[in-house]
Amino acid sequence: EKDEPGEEVRVTYRELLELTCRLGNTLKRQGVKRGDRVTIYMPPCPLAVASMLACARIGAVHTVVFAGFSAESLADRIRD
């Protein structure tokens, strides 16, 4: 569900799986491998969910940071 009342995005399990696989392959092409750390900085949306699942699928450890943090606070969270 989006920020505006009544606006929503519907995704089937099949669409989510396909998006997850595409993102996982993209991460692997970028050199991300099992055990690597990935920080996901995006608003809550289906793409964010697929990104988390893609990281889990390839064995990369991930953390999620949503907007609203200062640059220093964001850098601290990424380092942690």
C-alpha positions in Angstrom: 0.0 0.0 0.0 1.3 3.4 -0.9 1.4 6.6 1.1 -1.8 7.9 -0.6 -5.0 6.3 0.7 -6.5 3.9 -1.7 -3.3 3.5 -3.8 -1.8 0.0 -3.8 0.4 -2.2 -5.9 -0.5 -5.9 -6.2 2.2 -8.4 -7.0 1.6 -12.1 -7.6 4.0 -14.7 -6.1 5.2 -15.5 -9.7 6.0 -11.8 -10.4 7.8 -11.5 -7.0 9.8 -14.6 -7.8 10.8 -13.4 -11.3 11.8 -10.0 -9.9 13.7 -11.6 -7.1 15.6 -13.8 -9.5 16.4 -10.9 -11.8 17.7 -8.8 -8.9 19.7 -11.8 -7.6 21.4 -12.2 -11.0 22.1 -8.5 -11.2 23.7 -8.5 -7.8 25.9 -11.5 -8.8 26.9 -9.8 -12.0 28.0 -6.8 -9.9 30.2 -9.1 -7.9 28.1 -9.7 -4.8 28.6 -13.2 -3.5 27.7 -15.4 -0.5 28.6 -13.8 2.7 28.9 -10.2 1.3 27.1 -7.4 3.1 24.5 -5.4 1.3 22.7 -2.3 2.5 19.3 -1.7 0.9 18.3 2.0 1.0 14.8 2.4 -0.5 11.3 3.1 0.5 9.0 0.2 1.5 7.7 -1.2 -1.8 7.6 -4.5 -3.7 11.1 -3.8 -5.1 12.5 -3.5 -1.6 11.0 -6.8 -0.7 12.4 -8.4 -3.8 15.8 -6.9 -3.0 15.8 -8.5 0.4 14.7 -11.8 -1.0 17.4 -11.6 -3.7 20.1 -11.1 -1.1 18.9 -14.0 0.9 18.7 -16.1 -2.2 22.3 -15.6 -3.1 23.5 -15.8 0.5 24.4 -12.1 1.0 23.8 -10.6 4.4 21.5 -7.6 4.0 20.3 -4.7 6.2 17.5 -2.4 5.3 17.6 1.4 6.0 14.6 3.5 5.2 14.7 7.2 4.5 14.7 9.9 7.3 18.3 9.5 8.5 21.0 12.2 8.3 24.0 11.4 6.2 26.1 10.7 9.3 23.5 8.5 10.8 23.1 6.6 7.6 26.9 6.1 7.3 27.0 4.8 10.9 24.2 2.3 10.1 26.0 1.1 7.0 29.3 0.6 8.9 27.5 -1.3 11.7 
